């Protein structure tokens, strides 16, 4: 009897809690569900334009329009207008500027190949020979010139210190007082004939007063084989 009562009590309690839980669950579901959107209809009011009464203008009866009569008349002539050119302004021309040719610069001075003297010496060199000689030819414009005085001295422009005597071109070296056809423009002064001698010599051209007409050329002869016979020409 007691067991049946207890079983009934448990059944009632369990049923009660089931009802409570089911109610609680429905409340929770209702709270979490999103609200249902509801449509709201908006009524737009349109202004009503009331018609106004405008009186119509009176209608006139139609009138007969006269038709113009076209006569055979010549068409009016329109004078032909020829466009005229506007005068073109011409530029003012300047008078031509006279051309002035530039003044050329003066030519550069020509180098004086003669060193201020009338004749220019041309040293042809010195050769080995059995005689001690200084010889050559005097020319003017390429032509052998006779009658020119040549001197051998111990200094440039010096006197006849060796006593050889001045040689006149065109004379015979073997006979200085006479000319010879094959000796035109030639000279020959011999410090030593038949032997080699050691010496220092200057050879140059002078006038009849002894003034130098050329620069002197220095020659050193030897007493052995080497420089024994020197050749020096003078040109103008």
Biotite code that builds the C-alpha atoms (Angstrom):
import biotite.structure as struc

atoms = struc.array([
    struc.Atom([0.000, 0.000, 0.000], chain_id="A", res_id=1, res_name="UNK", atom_name="CA", element="C"),
    struc.Atom([2.794, 2.393, 0.893], chain_id="A", res_id=2, res_name="UNK", atom_name="CA", element="C"),
    struc.Atom([4.699, 1.425, -2.256], chain_id="A", res_id=3, res_name="UNK", atom_name="CA", element="C"),
    struc.Atom([1.759, 2.251, -4.479], chain_id="A", res_id=4, res_name="UNK", atom_name="CA", element="C"),
    struc.Atom([1.361, 5.648, -2.823], chain_id="A", res_id=5, res_name="UNK", atom_name="CA", element="C"),
    struc.Atom([5.044, 6.439, -3.283], chain_id="A", res_id=6, res_name="UNK", atom_name="CA", element="C"),
    struc.Atom([4.909, 5.430, -6.920], chain_id="A", res_id=7, res_name="UNK", atom_name="CA", element="C"),
    struc.Atom([1.976, 7.727, -7.510], chain_id="A", res_id=8, res_name="UNK", atom_name="CA", element="C"),
    struc.Atom([3.749, 10.629, -5.865], chain_id="A", res_id=9, res_name="UNK", atom_name="CA", element="C"),
    struc.Atom([6.821, 10.175, -8.030], chain_id="A", res_id=10, res_name="UNK", atom_name="CA", element="C"),
    struc.Atom([4.680, 10.015, -11.141], chain_id="A", res_id=11, res_name="UNK", atom_name="CA", element="C"),
    struc.Atom([2.857, 13.224, -10.227], chain_id="A", res_id=12, res_name="UNK", atom_name="CA", element="C"),
    struc.Atom([6.061, 15.088, -9.426], chain_id="A", res_id=13, res_name="UNK", atom_name="CA", element="C"),
    struc.Atom([7.636, 13.991, -12.709], chain_id="A", res_id=14, res_name="UNK", atom_name="CA", element="C"),
    struc.Atom([4.607, 15.043, -14.674], chain_id="A", res_id=15, res_name="UNK", atom_name="CA", element="C"),
    struc.Atom([4.651, 18.453, -12.974], chain_id="A", res_id=16, res_name="UNK", atom_name="CA", element="C"),
    struc.Atom([8.243, 19.102, -13.922], chain_id="A", res_id=17, res_name="UNK", atom_name="CA", element="C"),
    struc.Atom([7.601, 18.065, -17.496], chain_id="A", res_id=18, res_name="UNK", atom_name="CA", element="C"),
    struc.Atom([4.858, 20.667, -17.736], chain_id="A", res_id=19, res_name="UNK", atom_name="CA", element="C"),
    struc.Atom([7.106, 23.359, -16.243], chain_id="A", res_id=20, res_name="UNK", atom_name="CA", element="C"),
    struc.Atom([9.979, 22.543, -18.606], chain_id="A", res_id=21, res_name="UNK", atom_name="CA", element="C"),
    struc.Atom([7.731, 22.567, -21.655], chain_id="A", res_id=22, res_name="UNK", atom_name="CA", element="C"),
    struc.Atom([6.394, 26.023, -20.749], chain_id="A", res_id=23, res_name="UNK", atom_name="CA", element="C"),
    struc.Atom([9.843, 27.389, -20.149], chain_id="A", res_id=24, res_name="UNK", atom_name="CA", element="C"),
    struc.Atom([11.104, 26.027, -23.431], chain_id="A", res_id=25, res_name="UNK", atom_name="CA", element="C"),
    struc.Atom([8.288, 27.653, -25.411], chain_id="A", res_id=26, res_name="UNK", atom_name="CA", element="C"),
    struc.Atom([9.026, 31.023, -23.746], chain_id="A", res_id=27, res_name="UNK", atom_name="CA", element="C"),
    struc.Atom([12.710, 30.819, -24.699], chain_id="A", res_id=28, res_name="UNK", atom_name="CA", element="C"),
    struc.Atom([11.892, 29.964, -28.303], chain_id="A", res_id=29, res_name="UNK", atom_name="CA", element="C"),
    struc.Atom([9.470, 32.869, -28.518], chain_id="A", res_id=30, res_name="UNK", atom_name="CA", element="C"),
    struc.Atom([12.036, 35.347, -27.165], chain_id="A", res_id=31, res_name="UNK", atom_name="CA", element="C"),
    struc.Atom([14.876, 34.270, -29.550], chain_id="A", res_id=32, res_name="UNK", atom_name="CA", element="C"),
    struc.Atom([12.834, 34.150, -32.780], chain_id="A", res_id=33, res_name="UNK", atom_name="CA", element="C"),
    struc.Atom([13.166, 37.350, -35.035], chain_id="A", res_id=34, res_name="UNK", atom_name="CA", element="C"),
    struc.Atom([10.165, 39.606, -35.246], chain_id="A", res_id=35, res_name="UNK", atom_name="CA", element="C"),
    struc.Atom([7.968, 39.247, -38.284], chain_id="A", res_id=36, res_name="UNK", atom_name="CA", element="C"),
    struc.Atom([8.155, 42.225, -40.654], chain_id="A", res_id=37, res_name="UNK", atom_name="CA", element="C"),
    struc.Atom([4.812, 43.905, -41.211], chain_id="A", res_id=38, res_name="UNK", atom_name="CA", element="C"),
    struc.Atom([3.938, 45.895, -44.292], chain_id="A", res_id=39, res_name="UNK", atom_name="CA", element="C"),
    struc.Atom([2.769, 49.463, -43.712], chain_id="A", res_id=40, res_name="UNK", atom_name="CA", element="C"),
    struc.Atom([0.842, 51.005, -46.526], chain_id="A", res_id=41, res_name="UNK", atom_name="CA", element="C"),
    struc.Atom([1.402, 54.747, -47.070], chain_id="A", res_id=42, res_name="UNK", atom_name="CA", element="C"),
    struc.Atom([-1.347, 56.653, -48.781], chain_id="A", res_id=43, res_name="UNK", atom_name="CA", element="C"),
    struc.Atom([-0.001, 59.469, -51.078], chain_id="A", res_id=44, res_name="UNK", atom_name="CA", element="C"),
    struc.Atom([-2.411, 62.330, -51.552], chain_id="A", res_id=45, res_name="UNK", atom_name="CA", element="C"),
    struc.Atom([-2.429, 63.867, -55.041], chain_id="A", res_id=46, res_name="UNK", atom_name="CA", element="C"),
    struc.Atom([-3.483, 67.446, -55.484], chain_id="A", res_id=47, res_name="UNK", atom_name="CA", element="C"),
    struc.Atom([-6.502, 67.710, -57.659], chain_id="A", res_id=48, res_name="UNK", atom_name="CA", element="C"),
    struc.Atom([-6.296, 70.415, -60.315], chain_id="A", res_id=49, res_name="UNK", atom_name="CA", element="C"),
    struc.Atom([-9.638, 71.978, -60.775], chain_id="A", res_id=50, res_name="UNK", atom_name="CA", element="C"),
    struc.Atom([-10.483, 73.102, -64.310], chain_id="A", res_id=51, res_name="UNK", atom_name="CA", element="C"),
    struc.Atom([-10.796, 76.871, -64.873], chain_id="A", res_id=52, res_name="UNK", atom_name="CA", element="C"),
    struc.Atom([-13.107, 78.395, -67.373], chain_id="A", res_id=53, res_name="UNK", atom_name="CA", element="C"),
    struc.Atom([-11.400, 80.441, -70.170], chain_id="A", res_id=54, res_name="UNK", atom_name="CA", element="C"),
    struc.Atom([-13.675, 82.082, -72.686], chain_id="A", res_id=55, res_name="UNK", atom_name="CA", element="C"),
    struc.Atom([-12.818, 81.177, -76.300], chain_id="A", res_id=56, res_name="UNK", atom_name="CA", element="C"),
    struc.Atom([-12.266, 84.058, -78.751], chain_id="A", res_id=57, res_name="UNK", atom_name="CA", element="C"),
    struc.Atom([-15.099, 84.713, -81.167], chain_id="A", res_id=58, res_name="UNK", atom_name="CA", element="C"),
    struc.Atom([-14.756, 83.035, -84.514], chain_id="A", res_id=59, res_name="UNK", atom_name="CA", element="C"),
    struc.Atom([-14.758, 85.437, -87.505], chain_id="A", res_id=60, res_name="UNK", atom_name="CA", element="C"),
    struc.Atom([-16.335, 84.395, -90.753], chain_id="A", res_id=61, res_name="UNK", atom_name="CA", element="C"),
    struc.Atom([-13.856, 83.488, -93.504], chain_id="A", res_id=62, res_name="UNK", atom_name="CA", element="C"),
    struc.Atom([-13.073, 86.220, -96.024], chain_id="A", res_id=63, res_name="UNK", atom_name="CA", element="C"),
    struc.Atom([-12.198, 85.840, -99.689], chain_id="A", res_id=64, res_name="UNK", atom_name="CA", element="C"),
    struc.Atom([-8.497, 86.516, -100.298], chain_id="A", res_id=65, res_name="UNK", atom_name="CA", element="C"),
    struc.Atom([-7.862, 88.117, -103.714], chain_id="A", res_id=66, res_name="UNK", atom_name="CA", element="C"),
    struc.Atom([-5.426, 86.201, -105.923], chain_id="A", res_id=67, res_name="UNK", atom_name="CA", element="C"),
    struc.Atom([-2.690, 88.480, -107.268], chain_id="A", res_id=68, res_name="UNK", atom_name="CA", element="C"),
    struc.Atom([-2.385, 88.702, -111.029], chain_id="A", res_id=69, res_name="UNK", atom_name="CA", element="C"),
    struc.Atom([1.130, 87.941, -112.280], chain_id="A", res_id=70, res_name="UNK", atom_name="CA", element="C"),
    struc.Atom([2.050, 89.950, -115.364], chain_id="A", res_id=71, res_name="UNK", atom_name="CA", element="C"),
    struc.Atom([4.877, 89.140, -117.784], chain_id="A", res_id=72, res_name="UNK", atom_name="CA", element="C"),
    struc.Atom([7.344, 91.662, -116.477], chain_id="A", res_id=73, res_name="UNK", atom_name="CA", element="C"),
    struc.Atom([11.125, 91.342, -116.665], chain_id="A", res_id=74, res_name="UNK", atom_name="CA", element="C"),
    struc.Atom([12.854, 90.411, -113.537], chain_id="A", res_id=75, res_name="UNK", atom_name="CA", element="C"),
    struc.Atom([14.666, 93.257, -111.861], chain_id="A", res_id=76, res_name="UNK", atom_name="CA", element="C"),
    struc.Atom([18.394, 93.198, -112.554], chain_id="A", res_id=77, res_name="UNK", atom_name="CA", element="C"),
    struc.Atom([20.692, 93.412, -109.634], chain_id="A", res_id=78, res_name="UNK", atom_name="CA", element="C"),
    struc.Atom([23.895, 95.319, -110.376], chain_id="A", res_id=79, res_name="UNK", atom_name="CA", element="C"),
    struc.Atom([26.966, 93.105, -110.197], chain_id="A", res_id=80, res_name="UNK", atom_name="CA", element="C"),
    struc.Atom([29.172, 94.212, -107.369], chain_id="A", res_id=81, res_name="UNK", atom_name="CA", element="C"),
    struc.Atom([32.812, 93.452, -108.127], chain_id="A", res_id=82, res_name="UNK", atom_name="CA", element="C"),
    struc.Atom([34.853, 93.259, -104.972], chain_id="A", res_id=83, res_name="UNK", atom_name="CA", element="C"),
    struc.Atom([37.780, 95.602, -105.047], chain_id="A", res_id=84, res_name="UNK", atom_name="CA", element="C"),
    struc.Atom([41.116, 94.658, -103.524], chain_id="A", res_id=85, res_name="UNK", atom_name="CA", element="C"),
    struc.Atom([42.275, 96.729, -100.680], chain_id="A", res_id=86, res_name="UNK", atom_name="CA", element="C"),
    struc.Atom([45.648, 98.321, -101.367], chain_id="A", res_id=87, res_name="UNK", atom_name="CA", element="C"),
    struc.Atom([48.445, 96.302, -99.851], chain_id="A", res_id=88, res_name="UNK", atom_name="CA", element="C"),
    struc.Atom([50.849, 98.269, -97.762], chain_id="A", res_id=89, res_name="UNK", atom_name="CA", element="C"),
    struc.Atom([54.356, 97.726, -99.094], chain_id="A", res_id=90, res_name="UNK", atom_name="CA", element="C"),
    struc.Atom([57.205, 97.593, -96.617], chain_id="A", res_id=91, res_name="UNK", atom_name="CA", element="C"),
    struc.Atom([59.613, 100.447, -96.692], chain_id="A", res_id=92, res_name="UNK", atom_name="CA", element="C"),
    struc.Atom([62.837, 99.242, -98.262], chain_id="A", res_id=93, res_name="UNK", atom_name="CA", element="C"),
    struc.Atom([66.080, 100.362, -96.726], chain_id="A", res_id=94, res_name="UNK", atom_name="CA", element="C"),
    struc.Atom([68.870, 101.604, -98.831], chain_id="A", res_id=95, res_name="UNK", atom_name="CA", element="C"),
    struc.Atom([71.473, 98.859, -99.277], chain_id="A", res_id=96, res_name="UNK", atom_name="CA", element="C"),
    struc.Atom([74.409, 99.149, -96.939], chain_id="A", res_id=97, res_name="UNK", atom_name="CA", element="C"),
    struc.Atom([77.611, 99.568, -98.907], chain_id="A", res_id=98, res_name="UNK", atom_name="CA", element="C"),
    struc.Atom([79.818, 96.505, -98.540], chain_id="A", res_id=99, res_name="UNK", atom_name="CA", element="C"),
    struc.Atom([83.163, 97.212, -97.055], chain_id="A", res_id=100, res_name="UNK", atom_name="CA", element="C"),
    struc.Atom([85.705, 94.557, -97.686], chain_id="A", res_id=101, res_name="UNK", atom_name="CA", element="C"),
    struc.Atom([87.849, 93.784, -94.649], chain_id="A", res_id=102, res_name="UNK", atom_name="CA", element="C"),
    struc.Atom([91.305, 95.199, -94.680], chain_id="A", res_id=103, res_name="UNK", atom_name="CA", element="C"),
    struc.Atom([93.709, 92.279, -94.971], chain_id="A", res_id=104, res_name="UNK", atom_name="CA", element="C"),
    struc.Atom([96.321, 91.931, -92.301], chain_id="A", res_id=105, res_name="UNK", atom_name="CA", element="C"),
    struc.Atom([99.820, 92.784, -93.390], chain_id="A", res_id=106, res_name="UNK", atom_name="CA", element="C"),
    struc.Atom([101.855, 89.749, -94.384], chain_id="A", res_id=107, res_name="UNK", atom_name="CA", element="C"),
    struc.Atom([104.239, 88.320, -91.867], chain_id="A", res_id=108, res_name="UNK", atom_name="CA", element="C"),
    struc.Atom([107.773, 89.482, -92.360], chain_id="A", res_id=109, res_name="UNK", atom_name="CA", element="C"),
    struc.Atom([109.879, 87.080, -94.362], chain_id="A", res_id=110, res_name="UNK", atom_name="CA", element="C"),
    struc.Atom([112.669, 85.526, -92.414], chain_id="A", res_id=111, res_name="UNK", atom_name="CA", element="C"),
    struc.Atom([116.023, 86.928, -93.424], chain_id="A", res_id=112, res_name="UNK", atom_name="CA", element="C"),
    struc.Atom([118.011, 83.930, -94.582], chain_id="A", res_id=113, res_name="UNK", atom_name="CA", element="C"),
    struc.Atom([121.121, 86.063, -94.987], chain_id="A", res_id=114, res_name="UNK", atom_name="CA", element="C"),
    struc.Atom([121.238, 87.370, -91.418], chain_id="A", res_id=115, res_name="UNK", atom_name="CA", element="C"),
    struc.Atom([121.302, 90.961, -92.674], chain_id="A", res_id=116, res_name="UNK", atom_name="CA", element="C"),
    struc.Atom([124.163, 90.246, -95.092], chain_id="A", res_id=117, res_name="UNK", atom_name="CA", element="C"),
    struc.Atom([124.159, 90.249, -98.870], chain_id="A", res_id=118, res_name="UNK", atom_name="CA", element="C"),
    struc.Atom([125.397, 86.672, -99.268], chain_id="A", res_id=119, res_name="UNK", atom_name="CA", element="C"),
    struc.Atom([124.319, 83.519, -97.479], chain_id="A", res_id=120, res_name="UNK", atom_name="CA", element="C"),
    struc.Atom([126.950, 80.836, -96.806], chain_id="A", res_id=121, res_name="UNK", atom_name="CA", element="C"),
    struc.Atom([126.168, 77.213, -97.697], chain_id="A", res_id=122, res_name="UNK", atom_name="CA", element="C"),
    struc.Atom([128.514, 74.725, -95.999], chain_id="A", res_id=123, res_name="UNK", atom_name="CA", element="C"),
    struc.Atom([128.959, 71.681, -98.266], chain_id="A", res_id=124, res_name="UNK", atom_name="CA", element="C"),
    struc.Atom([131.141, 69.779, -95.788], chain_id="A", res_id=125, res_name="UNK", atom_name="CA", element="C"),
    struc.Atom([134.766, 68.791, -95.389], chain_id="A", res_id=126, res_name="UNK", atom_name="CA", element="C"),
    struc.Atom([136.525, 65.817, -97.068], chain_id="A", res_id=127, res_name="UNK", atom_name="CA", element="C"),
    struc.Atom([139.701, 63.825, -96.598], chain_id="A", res_id=128, res_name="UNK", atom_name="CA", element="C"),
    struc.Atom([142.381, 65.042, -99.001], chain_id="A", res_id=129, res_name="UNK", atom_name="CA", element="C"),
    struc.Atom([146.188, 65.367, -99.214], chain_id="A", res_id=130, res_name="UNK", atom_name="CA", element="C"),
    struc.Atom([145.940, 69.177, -99.296], chain_id="A", res_id=131, res_name="UNK", atom_name="CA", element="C"),
    struc.Atom([144.572, 71.656, -96.762], chain_id="A", res_id=132, res_name="UNK", atom_name="CA", element="C"),
    struc.Atom([142.150, 73.829, -98.746], chain_id="A", res_id=133, res_name="UNK", atom_name="CA", element="C"),
    struc.Atom([138.997, 75.973, -98.397], chain_id="A", res_id=134, res_name="UNK", atom_name="CA", element="C"),
    struc.Atom([137.165, 76.337, -101.674], chain_id="A", res_id=135, res_name="UNK", atom_name="CA", element="C"),
    struc.Atom([133.744, 76.995, -103.207], chain_id="A", res_id=136, res_name="UNK", atom_name="CA", element="C"),
    struc.Atom([131.717, 79.125, -105.644], chain_id="A", res_id=137, res_name="UNK", atom_name="CA", element="C"),
    struc.Atom([129.862, 82.451, -105.366], chain_id="A", res_id=138, res_name="UNK", atom_name="CA", element="C"),
    struc.Atom([126.533, 82.815, -107.255], chain_id="A", res_id=139, res_name="UNK", atom_name="CA", element="C"),
    struc.Atom([123.916, 85.527, -107.655], chain_id="A", res_id=140, res_name="UNK", atom_name="CA", element="C"),
    struc.Atom([120.447, 84.369, -108.710], chain_id="A", res_id=141, res_name="UNK", atom_name="CA", element="C"),
    struc.Atom([121.995, 81.031, -109.607], chain_id="A", res_id=142, res_name="UNK", atom_name="CA", element="C"),
    struc.Atom([124.650, 82.531, -111.903], chain_id="A", res_id=143, res_name="UNK", atom_name="CA", element="C"),
    struc.Atom([128.391, 82.279, -110.981], chain_id="A", res_id=144, res_name="UNK", atom_name="CA", element="C"),
    struc.Atom([129.713, 85.735, -110.183], chain_id="A", res_id=145, res_name="UNK", atom_name="CA", element="C"),
    struc.Atom([133.298, 86.858, -110.743], chain_id="A", res_id=146, res_name="UNK", atom_name="CA", element="C"),
    struc.Atom([135.099, 89.639, -108.935], chain_id="A", res_id=147, res_name="UNK", atom_name="CA", element="C"),
    struc.Atom([133.836, 88.797, -105.421], chain_id="A", res_id=148, res_name="UNK", atom_name="CA", element="C"),
    struc.Atom([136.412, 88.977, -102.639], chain_id="A", res_id=149, res_name="UNK", atom_name="CA", element="C"),
    struc.Atom([136.662, 85.966, -100.266], chain_id="A", res_id=150, res_name="UNK", atom_name="CA", element="C"),
    struc.Atom([138.787, 85.929, -97.100], chain_id="A", res_id=151, res_name="UNK", atom_name="CA", element="C"),
    struc.Atom([140.034, 83.231, -94.705], chain_id="A", res_id=152, res_name="UNK", atom_name="CA", element="C"),
    struc.Atom([140.799, 84.511, -91.202], chain_id="A", res_id=153, res_name="UNK", atom_name="CA", element="C"),
    struc.Atom([141.259, 83.246, -87.662], chain_id="A", res_id=154, res_name="UNK", atom_name="CA", element="C"),
    struc.Atom([138.004, 84.994, -86.565], chain_id="A", res_id=155, res_name="UNK", atom_name="CA", element="C"),
    struc.Atom([134.587, 85.796, -88.005], chain_id="A", res_id=156, res_name="UNK", atom_name="CA", element="C"),
    struc.Atom([134.844, 89.090, -89.874], chain_id="A", res_id=157, res_name="UNK", atom_name="CA", element="C"),
    struc.Atom([138.538, 89.385, -88.994], chain_id="A", res_id=158, res_name="UNK", atom_name="CA", element="C"),
    struc.Atom([141.486, 90.540, -91.052], chain_id="A", res_id=159, res_name="UNK", atom_name="CA", element="C"),
    struc.Atom([144.000, 88.647, -93.174], chain_id="A", res_id=160, res_name="UNK", atom_name="CA", element="C"),
    struc.Atom([145.903, 87.533, -90.100], chain_id="A", res_id=161, res_name="UNK", atom_name="CA", element="C"),
    struc.Atom([147.334, 84.415, -91.758], chain_id="A", res_id=162, res_name="UNK", atom_name="CA", element="C"),
    struc.Atom([148.708, 86.272, -94.763], chain_id="A", res_id=163, res_name="UNK", atom_name="CA", element="C"),
    struc.Atom([146.929, 84.072, -97.303], chain_id="A", res_id=164, res_name="UNK", atom_name="CA", element="C"),
    struc.Atom([145.569, 87.099, -99.149], chain_id="A", res_id=165, res_name="UNK", atom_name="CA", element="C"),
    struc.Atom([141.964, 87.648, -100.269], chain_id="A", res_id=166, res_name="UNK", atom_name="CA", element="C"),
    struc.Atom([140.877, 85.601, -103.272], chain_id="A", res_id=167, res_name="UNK", atom_name="CA", element="C"),
    struc.Atom([138.953, 87.182, -106.163], chain_id="A", res_id=168, res_name="UNK", atom_name="CA", element="C"),
    struc.Atom([136.409, 84.798, -107.668], chain_id="A", res_id=169, res_name="UNK", atom_name="CA", element="C"),
    struc.Atom([136.955, 83.823, -111.296], chain_id="A", res_id=170, res_name="UNK", atom_name="CA", element="C"),
    struc.Atom([140.759, 83.944, -111.075], chain_id="A", res_id=171, res_name="UNK", atom_name="CA", element="C"),
    struc.Atom([143.019, 80.974, -111.676], chain_id="A", res_id=172, res_name="UNK", atom_name="CA", element="C"),
    struc.Atom([144.057, 79.436, -108.328], chain_id="A", res_id=173, res_name="UNK", atom_name="CA", element="C"),
    struc.Atom([147.448, 78.605, -109.807], chain_id="A", res_id=174, res_name="UNK", atom_name="CA", element="C"),
    struc.Atom([147.827, 82.187, -111.063], chain_id="A", res_id=175, res_name="UNK", atom_name="CA", element="C"),
    struc.Atom([145.550, 84.462, -108.966], chain_id="A", res_id=176, res_name="UNK", atom_name="CA", element="C"),
    struc.Atom([146.320, 87.469, -111.134], chain_id="A", res_id=177, res_name="UNK", atom_name="CA", element="C"),
    struc.Atom([144.594, 85.944, -114.184], chain_id="A", res_id=178, res_name="UNK", atom_name="CA", element="C"),
    struc.Atom([141.087, 84.643, -114.865], chain_id="A", res_id=179, res_name="UNK", atom_name="CA", element="C"),
    struc.Atom([140.186, 81.349, -116.473], chain_id="A", res_id=180, res_name="UNK", atom_name="CA", element="C"),
    struc.Atom([136.931, 80.364, -118.255], chain_id="A", res_id=181, res_name="UNK", atom_name="CA", element="C"),
    struc.Atom([136.415, 77.231, -116.143], chain_id="A", res_id=182, res_name="UNK", atom_name="CA", element="C"),
    struc.Atom([136.953, 79.192, -112.913], chain_id="A", res_id=183, res_name="UNK", atom_name="CA", element="C"),
    struc.Atom([133.804, 81.384, -113.182], chain_id="A", res_id=184, res_name="UNK", atom_name="CA", element="C"),
    struc.Atom([132.619, 82.339, -109.678], chain_id="A", res_id=185, res_name="UNK", atom_name="CA", element="C"),
    struc.Atom([135.077, 79.953, -108.004], chain_id="A", res_id=186, res_name="UNK", atom_name="CA", element="C"),
    struc.Atom([137.619, 80.602, -105.278], chain_id="A", res_id=187, res_name="UNK", atom_name="CA", element="C"),
    struc.Atom([140.290, 78.497, -103.557], chain_id="A", res_id=188, res_name="UNK", atom_name="CA", element="C"),
    struc.Atom([142.471, 79.409, -100.590], chain_id="A", res_id=189, res_name="UNK", atom_name="CA", element="C"),
    struc.Atom([145.161, 76.929, -99.517], chain_id="A", res_id=190, res_name="UNK", atom_name="CA", element="C"),
    struc.Atom([146.575, 77.136, -96.006], chain_id="A", res_id=191, res_name="UNK", atom_name="CA", element="C"),
    struc.Atom([148.875, 74.262, -96.983], chain_id="A", res_id=192, res_name="UNK", atom_name="CA", element="C"),
    struc.Atom([149.365, 72.667, -100.413], chain_id="A", res_id=193, res_name="UNK", atom_name="CA", element="C"),
    struc.Atom([150.752, 69.141, -100.422], chain_id="A", res_id=194, res_name="UNK", atom_name="CA", element="C"),
    struc.Atom([150.193, 68.497, -96.688], chain_id="A", res_id=195, res_name="UNK", atom_name="CA", element="C"),
    struc.Atom([147.535, 68.215, -93.987], chain_id="A", res_id=196, res_name="UNK", atom_name="CA", element="C"),
    struc.Atom([147.696, 70.811, -91.218], chain_id="A", res_id=197, res_name="UNK", atom_name="CA", element="C"),
    struc.Atom([145.686, 71.308, -88.068], chain_id="A", res_id=198, res_name="UNK", atom_name="CA", element="C"),
    struc.Atom([143.974, 74.667, -87.877], chain_id="A", res_id=199, res_name="UNK", atom_name="CA", element="C"),
    struc.Atom([140.847, 76.724, -87.110], chain_id="A", res_id=200, res_name="UNK", atom_name="CA", element="C"),
    struc.Atom([139.612, 78.899, -89.956], chain_id="A", res_id=201, res_name="UNK", atom_name="CA", element="C"),
    struc.Atom([136.790, 81.335, -90.703], chain_id="A", res_id=202, res_name="UNK", atom_name="CA", element="C"),
    struc.Atom([135.770, 81.946, -94.311], chain_id="A", res_id=203, res_name="UNK", atom_name="CA", element="C"),
    struc.Atom([133.457, 84.809, -95.438], chain_id="A", res_id=204, res_name="UNK", atom_name="CA", element="C"),
    struc.Atom([132.842, 87.368, -98.215], chain_id="A", res_id=205, res_name="UNK", atom_name="CA", element="C"),
    struc.Atom([133.985, 91.006, -97.913], chain_id="A", res_id=206, res_name="UNK", atom_name="CA", element="C"),
    struc.Atom([133.776, 94.143, -100.010], chain_id="A", res_id=207, res_name="UNK", atom_name="CA", element="C"),
    struc.Atom([136.764, 96.088, -101.301], chain_id="A", res_id=208, res_name="UNK", atom_name="CA", element="C"),
    struc.Atom([136.913, 98.026, -98.006], chain_id="A", res_id=209, res_name="UNK", atom_name="CA", element="C"),
    struc.Atom([137.113, 94.809, -95.964], chain_id="A", res_id=210, res_name="UNK", atom_name="CA", element="C"),
    struc.Atom([133.549, 94.954, -94.592], chain_id="A", res_id=211, res_name="UNK", atom_name="CA", element="C"),
    struc.Atom([131.869, 91.538, -94.261], chain_id="A", res_id=212, res_name="UNK", atom_name="CA", element="C"),
    struc.Atom([129.158, 90.770, -96.831], chain_id="A", res_id=213, res_name="UNK", atom_name="CA", element="C"),
    struc.Atom([128.270, 87.393, -95.271], chain_id="A", res_id=214, res_name="UNK", atom_name="CA", element="C"),
    struc.Atom([128.426, 85.520, -92.024], chain_id="A", res_id=215, res_name="UNK", atom_name="CA", element="C"),
    struc.Atom([131.560, 83.524, -91.435], chain_id="A", res_id=216, res_name="UNK", atom_name="CA", element="C"),
    struc.Atom([131.719, 79.710, -91.471], chain_id="A", res_id=217, res_name="UNK", atom_name="CA", element="C"),
    struc.Atom([134.016, 77.985, -88.981], chain_id="A", res_id=218, res_name="UNK", atom_name="CA", element="C"),
    struc.Atom([136.179, 75.110, -90.253], chain_id="A", res_id=219, res_name="UNK", atom_name="CA", element="C"),
    struc.Atom([138.584, 72.908, -88.299], chain_id="A", res_id=220, res_name="UNK", atom_name="CA", element="C"),
    struc.Atom([141.086, 71.034, -90.434], chain_id="A", res_id=221, res_name="UNK", atom_name="CA", element="C"),
    struc.Atom([143.142, 68.114, -89.189], chain_id="A", res_id=222, res_name="UNK", atom_name="CA", element="C"),
    struc.Atom([146.751, 67.130, -89.665], chain_id="A", res_id=223, res_name="UNK", atom_name="CA", element="C"),
    struc.Atom([145.710, 63.576, -90.455], chain_id="A", res_id=224, res_name="UNK", atom_name="CA", element="C"),
    struc.Atom([142.980, 61.862, -92.436], chain_id="A", res_id=225, res_name="UNK", atom_name="CA", element="C"),
    struc.Atom([139.598, 63.489, -91.790], chain_id="A", res_id=226, res_name="UNK", atom_name="CA", element="C"),
    struc.Atom([138.680, 67.082, -92.569], chain_id="A", res_id=227, res_name="UNK", atom_name="CA", element="C"),
    struc.Atom([141.319, 68.468, -94.920], chain_id="A", res_id=228, res_name="UNK", atom_name="CA", element="C"),
    struc.Atom([139.525, 70.179, -97.830], chain_id="A", res_id=229, res_name="UNK", atom_name="CA", element="C"),
    struc.Atom([136.324, 72.131, -96.974], chain_id="A", res_id=230, res_name="UNK", atom_name="CA", element="C"),
    struc.Atom([133.786, 73.409, -99.512], chain_id="A", res_id=231, res_name="UNK", atom_name="CA", element="C"),
    struc.Atom([131.693, 76.512, -98.687], chain_id="A", res_id=232, res_name="UNK", atom_name="CA", element="C"),
    struc.Atom([129.521, 78.283, -101.286], chain_id="A", res_id=233, res_name="UNK", atom_name="CA", element="C"),
    struc.Atom([128.043, 81.804, -101.040], chain_id="A", res_id=234, res_name="UNK", atom_name="CA", element="C"),
    struc.Atom([124.707, 82.589, -102.706], chain_id="A", res_id=235, res_name="UNK", atom_name="CA", element="C"),
    struc.Atom([122.454, 85.590, -103.220], chain_id="A", res_id=236, res_name="UNK", atom_name="CA", element="C"),
])
